[in-house]
Amino acid sequence: MAKVKERRQTVFMCQSCGNEFAKWSGFCPAQGCGSKTPLVETAVAPPAPKGRPGWLATTATDVVELSSISSEDQPRGPLPSPELNRVLGGGVVPGSVVLLAGEPGVGKSTLLLQLAQYIASKGQKVLYVSGEESPQQIKLRSDRLGFAGDGVLMLPETDLLAVIDKMDSIRPGLVIVDSIQTLYSSDENSGPGSVGQVREAGMRLLRWAKDSGTPVFVSGHMTKDGSLAGPRVLEHMVDVVLYLESQEDGGFRVLRSGKNRFGATTEVGVFEMTELGLTDVADPSKALLSQRAGGAIGGALVPVVEGSRALLLEVQALTSPSQLPAPRRVSNGLDYNRLLMLAAVASRRAGLELSGQDIIVNVAGGFKVSEPAADLALVLAMASSLYNCPLDLEMFAFGEIGLSAEIRQVSQAQRRVNEADRLGLKKCILPERCLEGLTVPQGMKVIGVRTLRQAVNAVLTKDRSKSQNRKQPDDWSEDFAWEPEGPLEPD
């Protein structure tokens, strides 16, 4: 009888979320995925040979009652960077897996090499697995940082099994993998960087870290849309996900935590890229204000809260008469849809003639602002540019703007005011409801406003005598009744 050829089993896998399907159905039908890449046929990995344990094999463990487990914090290894410690929650937890993601050239490899330098200086071995760069390239980077490389063991290897064997034999104090998309396992039939390979590498590194108690740092690539390359299941497997962000041509780097099983995810760290690597910026607000031009038009200060700290940022706006049928809107560091909404509200409800203006907004220093507390400062900056009228250098503003141009209350007003007072600002425009329970610092003038029109009239000091006789359209309810001063006239 002829031998029956064994049929290889295959599945159709989504390259974004990692879901598997028995039949091909075009794009991924999983809810919440939204991938634009069609499903890819992938061969199912064969079972592990007898006598060779797979990555799921582990030693037997006993059942432990929850009440007998200590609730004390896990021990942490503090790092020399206060900003990195802040984002990690106090330091590195033994046996944790940290994923560092960022765009190419943002400084991921530099930060990892500085981390290796510190651990090696404590007398512990560091295994640096490099699948992208050669040891000579990493040596050039260490020379620029002034680090000879003592205690850092280089392993230019992409075979996952060989990397695990070397980690078992060396038993280092820290493992760095740069990057996880380059690791390859022979148990998977797909190529390096695919969903199956990245998932296999992540699971094996996670299992090794938990068994050995050694922290593992891995770097990951970012796609064009700003998401992490590879399957999303990788973010669920690791303990900490960090994002290193930078705007184009920006000297500052912002380290954010997208996930942290050992601390808060709202903390951010601020670094500056220098010839000696990434250095901490202990006082970002002061560093940004030192570069602010005096008497500049179209700039407003806003204190934003990031985790446990308040940052004082400058929101800049430039308006110019448009030569196009549809005026342009450009946003750097701010949500584009939020800019469209605020421009429409300011034009329709506050009398700012922005419908025929090109509007360009920017956050100085390359920072990104996502909270609505920056709405008021952004509109005041646009009004300053529209009427060519500079704002008070000692003024700051914060507050959320609704569709009816009402100024809504925001959280942690006291912390924002204290941060501005520390830097010498003396005038504050804030929502009227934030005045309840607010302790005003000595020498600071605080103005509570209910509507956007009140805020604009309170900060722009241009002569408006020509428009005193013009009446405002009566589109306010009694709750927002006030005595209008008349609209401003553009130059």
Secondary structure by P-SEA (a helix, b strand, c coil): cccccbbbbbbbbbccccccccccccccccccccccccbbbbcccccccccccccccccbbbbbbcccccccccbbbbcccaaaaaaacccccccbbbbbbbcccccaaaaaaaaaaaaaaacbbbbbbbccccaaaaaaaaaaaccccccbbbbbcccaaaaaaaaaaacccbbbbcccccccccccccccccaaaaaaaaaaaaaaaaaacbbbbbbbbbcccccccccccccccccbbbbbbbcccccbbbbbbcccccccccbbbbbbbccccccccccaaaaaaaacccccccbbbbbbbcccbbbbbbbbbbbccccccbbbbbbccccaaaaaaaaaaaaccccccccccbbbbbbccccccccccaaaaaaaaaaaaaacccccccccbbbbbccccbbbbbcaaaaaaaaaaaacccbbbccccccccccccccbbbbbbccaaaaaaacccccccccccccccccccccccccccbbbbcc
